[in-house]
Amino acid sequence: MKIDAVPYEADYFGKKPESDNDAYIEFVNFMYQRWVAKDIARELECMKDDIHDLASCLLKIDLYYKVRNDYSVSRFVKTEIEYIFTVCRSLYDFLQVIAKKTWSHVKLQKSGLHYFALRSTA
């Protein structure tokens, strides 16, 4: 049985986006291809989801103005912008966790250098 379908949401890795509608996130691409550490997989997945959420918010704001370009959309846009700030903070927190966990894998080569652990943001 043949099923004619298009994926709703999917991820792939490549040197460039396959389509102009695809997002290419260099940081996530680099981390998945070059830095494989099981302790950051959850954070990378959450960051990737947050980036998809940000894109969705921006598309919704555009849609609000296309459907009805007047004062009535301002409340919708305001709540989307508030959510965007929340998601950006979440991205920052995940980035901090990834930096901390990545730094814990670093081994200093020179003797006499001091290793300082990174602080948590929480």
N, CA, C and O of each residue as an XYZ file, in Angstrom:
488
protein
N       0.836     -1.166      0.000
C       0.000      0.000      0.000
C       0.889      1.239      0.000
O       1.802      1.361      0.817
N       0.619      2.134     -0.903
C       1.389      3.360     -0.998
C       0.686      4.475     -0.218
O      -0.517      4.690     -0.363
N       1.460      5.175      0.607
C       0.926      6.305      1.366
C       1.645      7.557      0.908
O       2.870      7.643      0.991
N       0.895      8.513      0.430
C       1.448      9.775     -0.027
C       1.359     10.766      1.127
O       0.270     11.235      1.456
N       2.504     11.090      1.749
C       2.497     11.959      2.924
C       3.768     12.793      2.973
O       4.781     12.471      2.353
N       3.677     13.862      3.724
C       4.814     14.751      3.951
C       5.018     14.836      5.458
O       4.042     14.986      6.194
N       6.272     14.745      5.948
C       6.478     14.817      7.401
C       6.055     16.177      7.959
O       6.338     17.219      7.368
N       5.383     16.152      9.087
C       4.955     17.374      9.755
C       6.153     18.096     10.355
O       6.297     19.311     10.219
N       6.998     17.338     11.013
C       8.208     17.894     11.626
C       9.264     16.797     11.625
O       9.006     15.672     12.053
N      10.433     17.130     11.148
C      11.504     16.143     11.092
C      12.840     16.862     11.169
O      12.937     18.055     10.883
N      13.864     16.123     11.557
C      15.221     16.654     11.631
C      16.129     15.838     10.736
O      15.940     14.633     10.570
N      17.100     16.496     10.173
C      18.118     15.813      9.391
C      19.398     16.630      9.482
O      19.375     17.796      9.875
N      20.499     16.015      9.120
C      21.793     16.689      9.156
C      22.368     16.741      7.760
O      22.271     15.783      6.993
N      22.959     17.854      7.448
C      23.563     18.033      6.142
C      24.444     19.261      6.131
O      24.523     19.992      7.119
N      25.097     19.481      5.027
C      25.964     20.649      4.888
C      25.170     21.927      4.679
O      25.653     23.027      4.949
N      23.946     21.766      4.194
C      23.093     22.933      3.966
C      21.642     22.470      4.027
O      21.367     21.273      3.946
N      20.709     23.419      4.171
C      19.294     23.031      4.178
C      18.879     22.452      2.830
O      19.331     22.912      1.782
N      18.034     21.459      2.865
C      17.525     20.846      1.639
C      16.556     21.778      0.921
O      16.462     21.764     -0.306
N      15.840     22.586      1.693
C      14.840     23.497      1.140
C      15.007     24.878      1.787
O      15.574     24.999      2.873
N      14.514     25.899      1.117
C      14.550     27.247      1.692
C      13.677     27.355      2.935
O      13.867     28.265      3.742
N      12.738     26.455      3.099
C      11.860     26.460      4.271
C      12.459     25.740      5.469
O      11.886     25.781      6.558
N      13.590     25.085      5.293
C      14.228     24.338      6.379
C      15.155     25.241      7.177
O      15.828     26.112      6.625
N      15.176     25.019      8.469
C      16.075     25.773      9.340
C      17.399     25.028      9.453
O      17.423     23.807      9.611
N      18.483     25.760      9.372
C      19.814     25.176      9.571
C      20.381     25.803     10.841
O      20.671     26.998     10.878
N      20.532     24.993     11.868
C      20.994     25.482     13.164
C      22.406     24.950     13.375
O      22.596     23.803     13.780
N      23.382     25.788     13.099
C      24.792     25.381     13.114
C      25.208     24.774     14.449
O      25.912     23.765     14.473
N      24.784     25.375     15.561
C      25.180     24.878     16.879
C      24.694     23.455     17.102
O      25.467     22.590     17.513
N      23.417     23.211     16.835
C      22.858     21.869     17.040
C      23.516     20.882     16.079
O      23.844     19.763     16.473
N      23.710     21.277     14.843
C      24.373     20.428     13.860
C      25.783     20.046     14.343
O      26.169     18.878     14.292
N      26.533     21.034     14.806
C      27.890     20.781     15.302
C      27.873     19.841     16.504
O      28.643     18.883     16.559
N      27.000     20.116     17.457
C      26.984     19.307     18.681
C      26.615     17.857     18.392
O      27.203     16.947     18.976
N      25.658     17.627     17.510
C      25.281     16.248     17.189
C      26.358     15.527     16.375
O      26.583     14.333     16.574
N      27.021     16.237     15.464
C      27.984     15.572     14.595
C      29.382     15.469     15.201
O      30.107     14.517     14.914
N      29.762     16.420     16.018
C      31.148     16.461     16.497
C      31.312     16.180     17.981
O      32.358     15.680     18.394
N      30.320     16.483     18.787
C      30.447     16.311     20.225
C      29.338     15.391     20.695
O      28.252     15.840     21.062
N      29.619     14.118     20.681
C      28.629     13.134     21.082
C      28.876     12.776     22.542
O      29.823     12.059     22.867
N      28.031     13.275     23.398
C      28.110     12.961     24.827
C      26.690     12.697     25.315
O      25.793     13.521     25.133
N      26.503     11.545     25.933
C      25.157     11.162     26.354
C      24.577     12.117     27.390
O      23.357     12.259     27.485
N      25.442     12.777     28.174
C      24.919     13.626     29.238
C      24.338     14.947     28.745
O      23.746     15.678     29.538
N      24.487     15.276     27.466
C      23.892     16.510     26.947
C      22.796     16.251     25.914
O      22.239     17.197     25.357
N      22.488     15.002     25.658
C      21.487     14.674     24.628
C      20.121     15.273     24.967
O      19.445     15.797     24.082
N      19.712     15.205     26.223
C      18.416     15.753     26.626
C      18.366     17.259     26.387
O      17.384     17.776     25.854
N      19.423     17.956     26.780
C      19.455     19.404     26.618
C      19.436     19.809     25.142
O      18.785     20.786     24.772
N      20.154     19.053     24.300
C      20.136     19.353     22.868
C      18.742     19.163     22.278
O      18.293     19.971     21.464
N      18.064     18.103     22.685
C      16.702     17.872     22.208
C      15.769     19.002     22.659
O      14.936     19.474     21.886
N      15.918     19.426     23.909
C      15.074     20.509     24.421
C      15.371     21.824     23.706
O      14.453     22.590     23.413
N      16.649     22.093     23.423
C      17.000     23.307     22.683
C      16.399     23.275     21.285
O      15.865     24.273     20.800
N      16.493     22.133     20.655
C      15.945     21.980     19.310
C      14.432     22.214     19.330
O      13.897     22.880     18.443
N      13.746     21.675     20.328
C      12.307     21.900     20.463
C      12.000     23.380     20.703
O      11.048     23.914     20.134
N      12.792     24.037     21.533
C      12.586     25.468     21.784
C      12.762     26.288     20.511
O      12.027     27.249     20.287
N      13.714     25.922     19.691
C      13.933     26.641     18.427
C      12.737     26.451     17.499
O      12.317     27.389     16.822
N      12.189     25.239     17.469
C      10.968     25.001     16.691
C       9.810     25.841     17.242
O       9.015     26.390     16.479
N       9.724     25.935     18.579
C       8.668     26.740     19.198
C       8.811     28.219     18.837
O       7.816     28.896     18.576
N      10.041     28.717     18.823
C      10.272     30.114     18.447
C       9.817     30.367     17.009
O       9.162     31.368     16.720
N      10.168     29.458     16.131
C       9.758     29.602     14.731
C       8.237     29.598     14.620
O       7.667     30.364     13.842
N       7.587     28.746     15.389
C       6.131     28.688     15.377
C       5.522     30.008     15.852
O       4.548     30.487     15.272
N       6.090     30.589     16.897
C       5.592     31.879     17.406
C       5.711     32.972     16.351
O       4.783     33.756     16.151
N       6.838     33.020     15.690
C       7.044     34.052     14.675
C       6.065     33.883     13.510
O       5.546     34.863     12.975
N       5.824     32.642     13.132
C       4.849     32.390     12.068
C       3.428     32.764     12.502
O       2.640     33.262     11.699
N       3.107     32.520     13.781
C       1.782     32.887     14.271
C       1.587     34.400     14.262
O       0.520     34.886     13.889
N       2.608     35.143     14.670
C       2.508     36.607     14.653
C       2.255     37.090     13.232
O       1.413     37.959     13.004
N       2.986     36.524     12.281
C       2.777     36.885     10.878
C       1.353     36.537     10.433
O       0.704     37.311      9.729
N       0.885     35.377     10.850
C      -0.469     34.951     10.486
C      -1.525     35.882     11.075
O      -2.492     36.224     10.394
N      -1.357     36.292     12.317
C      -2.324     37.204     12.941
C      -2.502     38.462     12.101
O      -3.625     38.917     11.883
N      -1.395     39.020     11.633
C      -1.484     40.256     10.849
C      -2.015     40.021      9.433
O      -2.636     40.906      8.846
N      -1.775     38.850      8.899
C      -2.323     38.550      7.575
C      -3.829     38.361      7.634
O      -4.550     38.775      6.727
N      -4.306     37.728      8.714
C      -5.733     37.454      8.852
C      -6.500     38.726      9.201
O      -7.562     38.997      8.641
N      -5.951     39.498     10.131
C      -6.676     40.697     10.582
C      -5.665     41.734     11.046
O      -5.163     41.660     12.168
N      -5.376     42.668     10.215
C      -4.357     43.664     10.499
C      -4.978     44.908     11.154
O      -5.114     45.956     10.522
N      -5.349     44.766     12.433
C      -5.856     45.911     13.178
C      -5.525     45.737     14.662
O      -4.788     44.827     15.040
N      -6.066     46.601     15.479
C      -5.741     46.611     16.903
C      -6.130     45.311     17.614
O      -5.538     44.972     18.638
N      -7.098     44.595     17.095
C      -7.589     43.393     17.775
C      -6.548     42.287     17.896
O      -6.676     41.410     18.750
N      -5.534     42.317     17.065
C      -4.503     41.271     17.151
C      -3.427     41.603     18.180
O      -2.566     40.767     18.456
N      -3.457     42.786     18.743
C      -2.370     43.202     19.643
C      -2.237     42.293     20.864
O      -1.119     42.007     21.292
N      -3.344     41.839     21.428
C      -3.279     40.946     22.599
C      -2.659     39.609     22.215
O      -1.881     39.045     22.985
N      -2.990     39.102     21.048
C      -2.394     37.850     20.581
C      -0.882     38.013     20.411
O      -0.100     37.161     20.833
N      -0.494     39.108     19.794
C       0.923     39.353     19.552
C       1.662     39.557     20.869
O       2.777     39.066     21.043
N       1.043     40.276     21.790
C       1.672     40.515     23.095
C       1.962     39.197     23.821
O       3.054     39.013     24.358
N       1.005     38.298     23.838
C       1.223     37.025     24.530
C       2.273     36.177     23.815
O       3.034     35.462     24.467
N       2.323     36.248     22.501
C       3.361     35.516     21.761
C       4.747     36.070     22.092
O       5.698     35.308     22.263
N       4.860     37.387     22.181
C       6.153     37.998     22.504
C       6.586     37.636     23.923
O       7.766     37.380     24.164
N       5.649     37.613     24.854
C       5.978     37.178     26.222
C       6.493     35.737     26.206
O       7.468     35.414     26.886
N       5.841     34.881     25.435
C       6.272     33.490     25.341
C       7.651     33.392     24.684
O       8.469     32.560     25.076
N       7.907     34.238     23.691
C       9.218     34.244     23.031
C      10.319     34.541     24.043
O      11.360     33.884     24.031
N      10.103     35.522     24.918
C      11.108     35.829     25.947
C      11.320     34.657     26.898
O      12.447     34.383     27.311
N      10.243     33.970     27.242
C      10.356     32.801     28.120
C      11.164     31.691     27.453
O      12.019     31.073     28.086
N      10.891     31.443     26.181
C      11.608     30.396     25.453
C      13.079     30.785     25.282
O      13.956     29.927     25.380
N      13.355     32.055     25.031
C      14.752     32.508     24.917
C      15.511     32.279     26.226
O      16.676     31.882     26.211
N      14.851     32.527     27.346
C      15.489     32.266     28.643
C      15.746     30.770     28.810
O      16.791     30.369     29.323
N      14.808     29.961     28.384
C      14.974     28.514     28.447
C      16.174     28.075     27.598
O      16.969     27.240     28.028
N      16.299     28.638     26.399
C      17.450     28.333     25.537
C      18.763     28.697     26.227
O      19.727     27.932     26.192
N      18.790     29.864     26.849
C      19.993     30.300     27.577
C      20.333     29.318     28.696
O      21.499     28.964     28.874
N      19.331     28.878     29.449
C      19.565     27.928     30.543
C      20.102     26.597     30.019
O      21.034     26.034     30.594
N      19.520     26.094     28.936
C      20.016     24.847     28.356
C      21.446     25.010     27.840
O      22.267     24.104     27.987
N      21.741     26.152     27.243
C      23.094     26.414     26.765
C      24.088     26.423     27.920
O      25.201     25.916     27.785
N      23.697     26.991     29.043
C      24.557     27.007     30.234
C      24.816     25.584     30.736
O      25.944     25.250     31.098
N      23.784     24.754     30.759
C      23.945     23.360     31.202
C      24.871     22.613     30.243
O      25.733     21.852     30.682
N      24.700     22.825     28.948
C      25.568     22.167     27.965
C      27.010     22.619     28.132
O      27.923     21.797     28.064
N      27.230     23.910     28.351
C      28.594     24.414     28.555
C      29.213     23.791     29.801
O      30.378     23.394     29.786
N      28.444     23.705     30.869
C      28.955     23.117     32.115
C      29.304     21.633     31.930
O      30.371     21.185     32.350
N      28.411     20.889     31.308
C      28.662     19.464     31.117
C      29.803     19.224     30.132
O      30.585     18.289     30.302
N      29.900     20.063     29.105
C      30.994     19.930     28.142
C      32.318     20.240     28.819
O      33.302     19.532     28.608
N      32.353     21.281     29.624
C      33.574     21.669     30.331
C      34.034     20.561     31.281
O      35.234     20.404     31.505
N      33.103     19.798     31.837
C      33.482     18.714     32.750
C      34.237     17.601     32.022
O      34.906     16.797     32.671
N      34.148     17.535     30.685
C      34.873     16.538     29.904
C      36.272     17.012     29.499
O      37.072     16.222     28.999
N      36.568     18.288     29.711
C      37.854     18.849     29.296
C      38.942     18.398     30.268
O      38.780     18.485     31.485
N      40.031     17.924     29.722
C      41.199     17.523     30.515
C      42.343     18.465     30.170
O      42.759     18.545     29.014
N      42.847     19.169     31.161
C      43.933     20.119     30.938
C      45.253     19.369     30.766
O      45.540     18.440     31.520
N      46.058     19.767     29.779
C      47.302     19.080     29.453
C      48.486     19.581     30.270
O      49.352     18.795     30.654
N      48.529     20.881     30.538
C      49.662     21.447     31.279
C      49.472     21.244     32.770
O      48.383     21.466     33.301
N      50.527     20.825     33.441
C      50.439     20.704     34.888
C      50.541     22.100     35.498
O      51.165     22.992     34.922
N      49.945     22.277     36.625
C      49.971     23.571     37.291
C      48.792     24.456     36.945
O      48.568     25.466     37.612
N      48.023     24.101     35.908
C      46.832     24.874     35.574
C      45.693     24.420     36.476
O      45.556     23.231     36.766
N      44.904     25.343     36.903
C      43.799     25.025     37.807
C      42.503     24.887     37.032
O      42.207     25.663     36.124
N      41.757     23.895     37.410
C      40.471     23.620     36.786
C      39.382     24.226     37.669
O      39.296     23.910     38.856
N      38.567     25.078     37.104
C      37.452     25.656     37.828
C      36.156     25.139     37.218
O      35.938     25.254     36.012
N      35.309     24.577     38.050
C      34.013     24.106     37.575
C      33.099     25.292     37.324
O      33.149     26.287     38.048
N      32.269     25.187     36.306
C      31.308     26.249     36.012
C      30.136     26.160     36.982
O      29.741     25.072     37.401
N      29.588     27.321     37.331
C      28.449     27.360     38.242
C      27.162     27.022     37.504
O      27.071     27.157     36.284
N      26.186     26.588     38.255
C      24.847     26.363     37.711
C      24.098     27.683     37.698
O      24.383     28.571     38.502
N      23.136     27.817     36.784
C      22.340     29.049     36.736
C      21.156     28.987     37.666
O      20.560     30.018     37.979
N      20.804     27.807     38.110
C      19.602     27.655     38.955
C      19.828     28.091     40.370
O      18.914     28.021     41.191
